[in-house]
Amino acid sequence: MAQSFLERLQAGETLVADGATGTNLQKVGLKAGMSPEVWVMEQPEKILALEKAFVEAGSDIILTCTFGGTRLRLKDSPYAERVAEVNQRAVEIARQATQARPEVLIGGSMGPVGGLLKPYGPLTLEEVGAAYLEQAQALTGAGVDLLVIETQFSLEEAKAALEAARQAGDLPVVVSFSYDRGTRTMMGVKPSQVVQTFQPLGVTAIGANCGTTLENMGTIVKEYAQTAAGLVIWAKPNAGMPVMGEDGLPVFNVTPEQMAEFAVRYLQAGARILGGCCGTTPAHLAAIAEITR
């Protein structure tokens, strides 16, 4: 029987997560602004091909294509009333992608709901909590190995997502913030605040994904590690900062070798789980996997 996420961490493993969903799917036809979750239902073969490529590249964890899989994010799609079905189907695709390597873990991706909480925006905590609970229940019921609350910028929203995850079951939870203001989130949250907020709540790992530069990710990992000894740190940076290509799509110029070089630095700073976000291809993941073996 395959080892669980917790067992592998307790054994001291360094784990490799996956790469980008949106930017890789755009290369095979996903239109800018279209929700990748629509393709879970309408073009599942393209989701499957990408997830298989991450598995073949050496990922130990792949995420479901459910980043925007809440009712609030799907409200303008044909699937607003089919949230559970979308999330369950995404888990089925991920499970199919791991058939060649059944030890690969599946993380249920839970991204931001797409609006701000009051008083900064129109959403109430009750609305946000209900949306996350619906998603967490679907992902948990479909059999993911862990839940990944990712690309967060607000402590309040992330806490609502964590509470939903706890209500849905007892899966390990990763909470990962996006520091798109260098080493602060768009709401001004610092890495040390994230640790101080979520470590006492018993999450399995705390991380950072997306954000800005590879250098800034290194600073964030160091701040996490300095704030709490022994913290399990998840690091999934973008493949550098994008420039706009001639086709109107973002281009990320960091090479797989450069990504692997920075992954070594993150390990030295205290990271335990390495992957990539926007612009990170299976080739980048293969280079990261190589340095962990």
Phi, psi and omega in degrees: 000136182296146179286148179283169176304312181296318180297321181290323175293317180296332178281356177088011181294145163266127186251146178254123175273194184259194182246211186282146172263298187302310185292328177287322178290330176299328179293339180247022168116355178293123182284144178305133181092344178279138179287126177302335180296335175298322179290337174304322181269327191255333177221058185298335181295330179284324174296314182300316181299319180293314182294323175298321180296323177293320178298315180294331180284346177116011178296137173267341179224130170240149180261146174291153179277067184225021181309316179254032188270028174262161178303322182292324179281332183267006188300331180261009179257172177288358190246018182300329180261012182232037184303311182299319181296317179299313182293319179295319180295322179297322177294319178299319179296315180297320179296321178297323181293338183263009185302324181287336180223077186296349177284348179294132182273150179247121178259130177279112184282129177231101181268180179300154184279353173095010177210165182266147175285152172300145006272004183275341182208193188272350191272143174263158176301325180297316179297314182294315179299319180294321179295316179293322181296317179302316180290314182298321179295320180293315180294316180296315180296331181277352170100026175294160181271335179203164175248138182239105178272104195238164176057036181278155178226347183240128177300321183293316180294317180296323177294323176296320178294319180295318178299320177296318178300319179293321179292329184283339182166201184237033180288152171299146182232133170256133173245120186233128181256156177250120182259077186275006172248039180088271176239025175224152174279173179298342177263007177084012182284136179263154177306319181297325178294323179297314179297313182297331180278315192260336177299317178295343181272001171081025176291155183283322180212153176237138186213186176221141175215162181063233176081220187242255189265164175296325178296317179296324177300321178299319178296320180294315179301317179298318180294320175303308186296324180286337182281328181211118178294140175078007180294136172279117187249131180254126182229116179227080181282161168294162174278059182084186179270135185282154166241156183276127178278172181296335180273006180085000179261151180291143178242131180248122190262358178291130182278162174304321181295319177295320180297318179294322179300316179288328178300323176300318179297321180295320177299315180296330180278347176127000180290148178242338182231122187240141175195207179211161179243221188312133178085354183274116183263171172304327178296320176298317181295322179298322179292321178295315180300323182299322184281350180264349187273000000 
